[in-house]
């Protein structure tokens, strides 16, 4: 048995100082004389005990407590909260508790006070964190957090299990509370198996879980078991509809409906393969992952290509409380995606107030070394008879805006990238700086990343030219 002292409060029991000659031993008492409980009425393993001592010719300077009347621990307190452990595989036990007072002359009570404590194991509890569970619909990857507790101590929880729908119970580590399920066949429909990822680990557990349904409703169940073999009640998640993967490209929208529709029209015109679409803008970002890592990381790894459009709109992550632009949340996952062979096209516009986002999160992952800093009285514009112009060979089109674009934010590319497009700028009040508005990275002779610091949908003065630019990048460069 183990004895853990958790909460201690003390007060000394004092009596009048007596004659030191012929010192009398102290007497010890436990406040509870006996505990007459049996069966299910036994105490839980966390209890509070009180004791006191009396010395007829001196004062009490401390106490010793023991669970076997042989090994003693000195304390100066008269009460404490104890957490006792029950042996593995056992449901009940009896604890022998001894306490003896020590007087000012180090004389110990020769007949320690004794209490037999009948204990019963308390079943653990487990629950899925509903507050941070997925919404009513998820795409390909389901991430959730769970918690467990035991009044006998969290360390007594030895096993944890999850189940999907009518599938089999699946063992997961008890010390890892974040779980992601990813179908082994994401393009399928109906019952499939899924890989199980814990925390933000990049490799799944060895075995796969069954019962997962794509293009159908899913419920997650969880239970835990303690060292005594007692199981918690089963907790059940809300229903979530899991969509399957339909194409090799994922389109993440981060702008209002009108902008979204412009890009959708381009995709429907030029992209010959099927693609998947998720709107991270609508209803204040309700579709955005609560756990960007691992959820977003695992999601984009299912695809070969990724398109993201973003603007200065700020979103708040419900888990971290961080308030920032979409790209700040998404960017950390992009490096893993590219490292595993993914291709990324990003078109974005940044807030004028640089304090609203963390450029360091973006720097290096995107081909941005720094953004041009523009004084408040200066500005760069692209007027309707100007264009952004390609700086590389390959028959890329110049594209022009339908109206004046103000507040253009050019940037300085990273050394490992190349300038892709430059803007024909109209400079206001002495504005100066780089006119680079697009850069790209090439690895092993292949374009793996293209970034525009302007919103491409606005360069539709000649729609066919804009369509041709998307076609060139998505269907040629990224293939």
C-alpha positions as CSV (number, residue, x, y, z in Angstrom):
1,X,0.0,0.0,0.0
2,X,1.2,3.5,-0.7
3,X,0.5,6.5,1.5
4,X,0.4,10.0,0.0
5,X,-0.1,13.1,2.1
6,X,-1.9,15.7,0.0
7,X,-3.3,18.4,2.3
8,X,-1.8,19.3,5.6
9,X,-2.9,21.7,8.4
10,X,-1.4,21.7,11.8
11,X,-1.9,22.8,15.4
12,X,0.0,21.7,18.4
13,X,-1.7,20.1,21.4
14,X,-0.3,21.7,24.5
15,X,-0.5,20.9,28.2
16,X,1.2,22.4,31.3
17,X,4.9,21.6,31.5
18,X,5.4,19.0,34.2
19,X,8.4,17.8,36.2
20,X,11.1,16.3,34.0
21,X,11.9,13.6,36.7
22,X,9.8,10.5,36.2
23,X,8.5,11.7,32.8
24,X,5.1,10.1,31.9
25,X,4.5,8.8,28.3
26,X,1.9,10.7,26.2
27,X,-1.4,9.2,25.1
28,X,-2.7,9.3,21.5
29,X,-6.2,9.1,20.1
30,X,-7.7,9.1,16.6
31,X,-10.8,11.2,16.4
32,X,-12.7,8.3,14.8
33,X,-12.7,5.2,17.1
34,X,-13.8,2.7,14.5
35,X,-15.4,2.5,11.0
36,X,-18.1,-0.1,10.8
37,X,-18.6,-0.2,7.0
38,X,-18.8,-3.2,4.7
39,X,-19.6,-4.0,1.1
40,X,-20.4,-1.1,-1.2
41,X,-20.6,1.2,1.9
42,X,-16.8,1.2,2.3
43,X,-14.9,4.4,2.1
44,X,-13.3,5.8,-1.0
45,X,-9.5,5.7,-1.2
46,X,-9.1,9.4,-0.4
47,X,-10.0,10.2,3.2
48,X,-9.2,12.8,5.9
49,X,-8.1,11.7,9.3
50,X,-7.6,13.6,12.6
51,X,-5.7,12.6,15.7
52,X,-4.4,14.3,18.9
53,X,-2.2,13.6,21.9
54,X,-2.2,14.4,25.6
55,X,0.9,14.6,27.8
56,X,0.2,14.9,31.6
57,X,3.6,16.3,32.4
58,X,4.8,18.1,29.3
59,X,3.7,18.9,25.8
60,X,3.3,17.1,22.5
61,X,6.0,18.0,19.9
62,X,4.9,15.7,17.1
63,X,3.5,12.4,15.9
64,X,4.5,9.4,14.0
65,X,2.2,7.6,11.7
66,X,2.5,4.0,10.3
67,X,0.6,1.5,8.1
68,X,2.3,-1.6,9.6
69,X,3.2,-0.6,13.2
70,X,6.9,-1.0,12.3
71,X,7.8,1.8,9.8
72,X,7.1,5.2,11.1
73,X,7.0,8.7,9.5
74,X,7.3,11.8,11.7
75,X,4.8,14.7,11.3
76,X,3.9,17.8,13.3
77,X,0.3,17.8,12.2
78,X,-2.9,16.6,13.7
79,X,-4.8,16.0,10.5
80,X,-4.2,15.1,6.9
81,X,-5.9,14.0,3.7
82,X,-4.6,10.6,2.6
83,X,-4.8,8.8,-0.8
84,X,-4.4,5.1,-0.4
85,X,-3.9,2.7,-3.2
86,X,-5.7,-0.6,-3.8
87,X,-3.7,-3.5,-5.2
88,X,-4.2,-4.3,-8.9
89,X,-7.1,-6.6,-9.6
90,X,-8.7,-6.0,-6.2
91,X,-11.9,-4.1,-5.6
92,X,-11.6,-3.6,-1.8
93,X,-8.9,-3.6,0.9
94,X,-8.5,-2.8,4.6
95,X,-5.8,-0.3,5.7
96,X,-4.2,-0.5,9.2
97,X,-3.5,3.0,10.4
98,X,-1.4,3.7,13.5
99,X,-0.4,7.0,15.1
100,X,1.6,7.7,18.2
101,X,2.4,11.0,20.0
102,X,5.9,12.1,21.0
103,X,6.4,14.4,24.0
104,X,9.0,17.1,24.6
105,X,11.4,14.5,26.0
106,X,11.1,12.3,22.9
107,X,9.0,9.7,24.8
108,X,6.6,7.9,22.4
109,X,3.2,6.6,23.3
110,X,3.9,2.8,23.9
111,X,0.4,1.9,22.8
112,X,-0.3,3.8,19.5
113,X,-3.8,4.6,18.5
114,X,-5.2,2.3,15.8
115,X,-7.9,2.5,13.2
116,X,-8.9,-0.1,10.6
117,X,-10.0,1.6,7.4
118,X,-12.2,-0.3,5.0
119,X,-11.8,0.9,1.5
120,X,-13.5,0.3,-1.8
121,X,-12.2,1.2,-5.3
122,X,-14.1,4.0,-7.0
123,X,-14.8,3.4,-10.8
124,X,-13.1,5.9,-13.1
125,X,-14.9,8.3,-15.4
126,X,-14.2,9.2,-19.1
127,X,-15.7,11.8,-21.4
128,X,-15.2,13.2,-24.9
129,X,-14.7,17.0,-24.8
130,X,-17.9,18.2,-26.4
131,X,-16.9,21.8,-26.4
132,X,-14.0,21.1,-28.8
133,X,-15.6,18.2,-30.8
134,X,-16.0,18.6,-34.5
135,X,-19.1,20.3,-35.8
136,X,-21.9,18.5,-37.5
137,X,-19.7,17.9,-40.6
138,X,-16.1,17.1,-41.0
139,X,-13.9,16.4,-44.1
140,X,-11.9,13.1,-44.1
141,X,-10.2,13.7,-40.7
142,X,-11.9,13.6,-37.3
143,X,-10.0,15.0,-34.3
144,X,-11.3,15.1,-30.8
145,X,-10.0,15.5,-27.2
146,X,-11.0,13.2,-24.3
147,X,-10.5,13.3,-20.5
148,X,-10.6,10.8,-17.7
149,X,-10.6,11.0,-13.9
150,X,-10.6,8.7,-10.9
151,X,-11.1,9.7,-7.3
152,X,-8.6,7.1,-6.4
153,X,-6.0,9.0,-8.4
154,X,-5.4,9.5,-12.1
155,X,-2.5,7.1,-12.0
156,X,-4.9,4.2,-11.3
157,X,-6.3,4.5,-14.8
158,X,-4.4,1.9,-16.8
159,X,-6.4,1.3,-20.0
160,X,-8.4,3.5,-22.4
161,X,-10.6,2.4,-25.3
162,X,-12.5,4.1,-28.2
163,X,-15.0,2.8,-30.6
164,X,-16.5,4.2,-33.8
165,X,-20.1,3.4,-34.4
166,X,-20.7,-0.4,-34.2
167,X,-17.0,-1.2,-34.6
168,X,-14.7,-2.9,-32.1
169,X,-13.2,-1.3,-29.0
170,X,-9.7,0.0,-29.8
171,X,-7.0,0.5,-27.2
172,X,-5.3,3.9,-27.0
173,X,-2.6,5.3,-24.7
174,X,-4.1,6.7,-21.5
175,X,-1.6,9.6,-21.3
176,X,-2.4,11.0,-24.7
177,X,-5.7,12.9,-24.8
178,X,-5.9,14.1,-28.5
179,X,-7.0,11.6,-31.1
180,X,-7.3,11.9,-34.9
181,X,-8.9,9.4,-37.2
182,X,-8.0,9.3,-40.8
183,X,-9.5,6.9,-43.3
184,X,-7.1,4.4,-44.9
185,X,-9.1,4.8,-48.1
186,X,-10.3,8.4,-48.0
187,X,-11.9,8.2,-51.5
188,X,-14.2,5.4,-50.4
189,X,-17.8,5.5,-49.3
190,X,-19.4,3.6,-46.5
191,X,-17.6,1.5,-43.8
192,X,-13.9,1.8,-43.8
193,X,-10.9,1.4,-41.5
194,X,-9.0,4.4,-40.1
195,X,-5.5,5.2,-38.9
196,X,-5.4,6.5,-35.4
197,X,-3.0,9.3,-34.6
198,X,-2.3,10.5,-31.1
199,X,-1.5,14.1,-30.2
200,X,0.5,15.7,-33.0
201,X,2.5,12.6,-33.9
202,X,3.3,12.1,-37.5
203,X,2.9,8.3,-37.5
204,X,-0.3,6.5,-36.6
205,X,-0.6,3.6,-34.1
206,X,0.2,0.2,-35.5
207,X,-3.3,-1.1,-35.8
208,X,-6.3,0.5,-37.6
209,X,-9.7,1.1,-36.1
210,X,-12.9,-0.2,-37.8
211,X,-16.5,1.1,-38.0
212,X,-15.6,4.5,-39.5
213,X,-18.1,5.6,-42.1
214,X,-17.4,8.0,-45.0
215,X,-20.3,10.0,-46.5
216,X,-22.3,9.0,-43.4
217,X,-22.9,9.7,-39.7
218,X,-20.4,8.7,-37.1
219,X,-20.4,8.5,-33.3
220,X,-17.3,8.1,-31.1
221,X,-17.5,6.1,-27.8
222,X,-14.9,6.1,-25.0
223,X,-14.3,4.2,-21.8
224,X,-11.4,3.6,-19.4
225,X,-10.5,1.0,-16.9
226,X,-8.5,1.2,-13.6
227,X,-6.0,-1.1,-12.0
228,X,-8.8,-2.8,-10.0
229,X,-10.5,-3.7,-13.3
230,X,-13.4,-1.3,-12.8
231,X,-14.7,0.3,-16.0
232,X,-16.1,3.7,-16.4
233,X,-19.5,4.4,-17.9
234,X,-19.3,4.8,-21.7
235,X,-19.4,8.4,-23.0
236,X,-20.7,9.1,-26.5
237,X,-19.9,12.0,-28.8
238,X,-22.3,14.0,-30.9
239,X,-23.1,12.8,-34.4
240,X,-20.7,14.0,-37.1
241,X,-21.1,13.5,-40.8
242,X,-17.8,12.5,-42.4
243,X,-17.3,13.6,-46.0
244,X,-14.9,11.6,-48.2
245,X,-12.2,12.9,-50.5
246,X,-13.2,13.4,-54.1
247,X,-10.2,14.8,-55.9
248,X,-6.4,15.4,-55.8
249,X,-6.7,19.1,-54.9
250,X,-8.1,20.8,-51.8
251,X,-9.5,24.4,-52.1
252,X,-9.5,26.3,-48.8
253,X,-11.6,29.4,-49.0
254,X,-10.8,32.2,-46.6
255,X,-12.9,35.1,-48.1
256,X,-16.5,36.2,-48.4
257,X,-19.0,34.5,-50.7
258,X,-18.5,36.8,-53.7
259,X,-14.8,36.3,-53.7
260,X,-15.3,32.5,-53.2
261,X,-17.6,32.3,-56.2
262,X,-15.1,34.1,-58.4
263,X,-12.5,31.4,-57.6
264,X,-14.9,28.6,-57.9
265,X,-15.8,29.8,-61.4
266,X,-12.2,29.7,-62.3
267,X,-11.7,26.2,-60.9
268,X,-14.8,24.9,-62.7
269,X,-13.5,26.4,-65.9
270,X,-9.9,25.3,-65.9
271,X,-9.4,22.4,-63.4
272,X,-10.1,19.2,-65.2
273,X,-9.8,16.8,-62.2
274,X,-12.2,16.6,-59.3
275,X,-11.4,18.8,-56.3
276,X,-12.6,19.2,-52.8
277,X,-13.7,22.5,-51.3
278,X,-14.0,23.7,-47.7
279,X,-15.2,27.1,-46.7
280,X,-13.1,28.4,-43.7
281,X,-14.7,31.9,-43.9
282,X,-18.4,31.3,-43.5
283,X,-20.1,32.0,-40.2
284,X,-17.0,33.5,-38.7
285,X,-14.8,30.5,-39.4
286,X,-17.0,27.7,-37.9
287,X,-15.5,25.1,-40.3
288,X,-12.0,25.9,-39.3
289,X,-10.2,23.2,-37.4
290,X,-10.2,23.6,-33.6
291,X,-6.9,21.8,-33.5
292,X,-5.0,23.0,-36.6
293,X,-2.2,20.7,-35.7
294,X,-2.8,17.8,-36.1
295,X,-6.2,18.1,-37.9
296,X,-5.3,20.5,-40.8
297,X,-1.9,18.8,-41.2
298,X,-3.4,15.4,-41.6
299,X,-6.1,16.7,-43.8
300,X,-3.9,18.4,-46.4
301,X,-1.6,15.4,-46.5
302,X,-4.4,13.5,-48.2
303,X,-4.0,15.7,-51.3
304,X,-1.4,16.4,-53.9
305,X,-2.3,20.1,-54.4
306,X,-3.6,22.9,-52.1
307,X,-5.1,26.3,-53.0
308,X,-5.7,28.9,-50.2
309,X,-7.2,32.4,-50.7
310,X,-7.0,34.7,-47.7
311,X,-7.5,38.4,-46.8
312,X,-7.0,40.6,-43.7
313,X,-10.0,39.1,-41.9
314,X,-9.2,38.0,-38.3
315,X,-10.4,34.8,-36.8
316,X,-10.2,33.5,-33.3
317,X,-9.1,29.9,-32.5
318,X,-11.4,28.5,-29.8
319,X,-8.6,26.3,-28.3
320,X,-5.7,28.8,-28.0
321,X,-7.7,32.1,-28.1
322,X,-5.2,33.4,-30.7
323,X,-6.8,36.0,-32.9
324,X,-5.1,36.3,-36.4
325,X,-5.5,35.9,-40.1
326,X,-6.2,32.5,-41.7
327,X,-2.7,32.1,-43.1
328,X,-1.1,32.3,-39.6
329,X,-3.1,29.3,-38.5
330,X,-2.6,27.3,-41.8
331,X,1.0,28.0,-42.6
332,X,2.8,25.8,-40.0
333,X,1.2,22.7,-41.6
334,X,2.4,23.7,-45.1
335,X,6.0,22.8,-44.6
336,X,5.2,19.1,-43.8
337,X,2.8,19.1,-46.8
338,X,5.5,20.3,-49.2
339,X,8.2,18.1,-47.7
340,X,6.0,15.1,-48.5
341,X,5.6,16.1,-52.1
342,X,2.6,18.5,-51.9
343,X,2.1,21.6,-54.1
344,X,0.7,24.9,-52.8
345,X,-0.8,28.0,-54.4
346,X,-1.6,30.9,-52.0
347,X,-3.1,34.2,-52.9
348,X,-3.4,36.7,-50.0
349,X,-3.7,40.2,-48.8
350,X,-2.3,41.2,-45.4
351,X,-3.6,43.6,-42.7
352,X,-2.1,47.1,-42.9
353,X,-1.5,46.9,-39.1
354,X,1.3,44.3,-38.9
355,X,0.7,43.8,-35.2
356,X,-2.5,41.9,-36.0
357,X,-0.5,38.9,-37.2
358,X,2.8,37.2,-36.6
359,X,5.0,37.5,-39.7
360,X,7.5,35.2,-38.1
361,X,5.0,32.3,-38.4
362,X,4.8,33.0,-42.2
363,X,8.4,33.8,-42.9
364,X,10.4,31.0,-44.5
365,X,7.5,28.6,-44.8
366,X,6.0,30.9,-47.4
367,X,8.7,32.4,-49.7
368,X,8.5,35.7,-47.8
369,X,11.7,37.2,-46.2
370,X,9.9,40.4,-45.3
371,X,7.0,42.6,-46.3
372,X,7.6,46.1,-47.6
373,X,7.0,48.6,-44.8
374,X,4.9,51.6,-46.0
375,X,4.6,54.9,-44.0
376,X,0.9,55.8,-43.3
377,X,1.1,58.8,-45.7
378,X,2.4,56.7,-48.6
379,X,0.8,54.0,-50.8
380,X,1.3,51.7,-53.8
381,X,-1.5,51.2,-56.2
382,X,-2.1,49.1,-59.3
383,X,-4.4,50.9,-61.7
384,X,-6.7,49.3,-64.3
385,X,-4.4,50.0,-67.2
386,X,-1.4,48.4,-65.3
387,X,-0.7,44.8,-64.6
388,X,1.3,42.2,-62.7
389,X,3.9,40.9,-65.0
390,X,5.7,37.5,-65.1
391,X,9.5,37.4,-64.5
392,X,10.1,33.9,-65.6
393,X,10.0,32.1,-68.9
394,X,7.1,29.8,-69.8
395,X,4.3,31.8,-71.4
396,X,2.7,33.0,-68.2
397,X,0.2,35.8,-68.9
398,X,0.3,39.3,-67.5
399,X,-3.0,40.0,-65.7
400,X,-4.8,43.3,-65.1
401,X,-7.3,44.5,-62.5
402,X,-10.8,45.7,-63.4
403,X,-10.4,48.6,-61.0
404,X,-7.8,50.4,-59.0
405,X,-6.2,48.2,-56.3
406,X,-5.0,50.3,-53.3
407,X,-2.7,49.4,-50.4
408,X,-0.7,46.8,-52.4
409,X,1.8,45.0,-50.1
410,X,4.9,43.8,-52.1
411,X,7.5,41.7,-50.4
412,X,11.1,40.6,-50.5
413,X,11.4,36.9,-51.4
414,X,13.5,34.4,-49.5
415,X,16.9,33.4,-51.0
416,X,15.7,29.9,-51.8
417,X,12.8,31.2,-54.0
418,X,12.6,33.2,-57.2
419,X,10.7,36.3,-58.2
420,X,7.6,35.1,-60.1
421,X,5.6,38.3,-60.8
422,X,6.2,42.0,-60.3
423,X,3.6,44.8,-60.2
424,X,3.5,47.9,-62.3
425,X,3.0,50.2,-59.4
426,X,1.7,53.7,-59.1
427,X,3.6,55.2,-56.1
428,X,1.9,57.8,-53.9
429,X,3.8,60.4,-51.8
430,X,7.3,59.0,-52.5
431,X,6.6,55.4,-51.9
432,X,9.6,53.1,-52.5
433,X,10.5,49.5,-52.1
434,X,10.2,46.1,-53.8
435,X,7.6,45.6,-56.4
436,X,7.6,41.8,-56.2
437,X,4.1,40.5,-55.6
438,X,4.7,36.8,-56.3
439,X,7.4,34.3,-55.7
440,X,7.8,30.5,-56.2
441,X,9.9,27.7,-55.0
442,X,11.3,25.0,-57.3
443,X,12.7,21.7,-56.0
444,X,14.3,19.0,-58.2
445,X,13.1,21.0,-61.2
446,X,9.5,21.1,-60.2
447,X,7.4,24.0,-58.9
448,X,6.3,23.2,-55.4
449,X,5.0,26.5,-54.1
450,X,3.6,29.7,-55.5
451,X,2.7,32.7,-53.4
452,X,0.9,35.9,-54.4
453,X,0.7,38.9,-52.0
454,X,-2.2,40.3,-54.0
455,X,-5.7,38.8,-54.4
456,X,-5.8,37.2,-57.8
457,X,-9.5,37.3,-58.3
458,X,-9.2,41.1,-58.7
459,X,-7.1,40.7,-61.8
460,X,-10.0,39.7,-64.1
461,X,-10.0,42.6,-66.6
462,X,-9.3,39.9,-69.1
463,X,-10.9,36.8,-67.5
464,X,-9.3,34.4,-70.0
465,X,-5.8,35.7,-68.9
466,X,-6.5,35.0,-65.3
467,X,-7.9,31.6,-66.1
468,X,-4.8,30.9,-68.1
469,X,-2.6,31.7,-65.1
470,X,-4.5,29.3,-62.9
471,X,-4.4,26.6,-65.6
472,X,-0.6,27.1,-66.0
473,X,0.1,26.7,-62.3
474,X,-2.4,24.0,-61.3
475,X,-2.5,21.8,-64.4
476,X,1.1,22.2,-65.8
477,X,3.5,23.4,-63.0
478,X,1.9,21.3,-60.3
479,X,1.8,18.2,-62.5
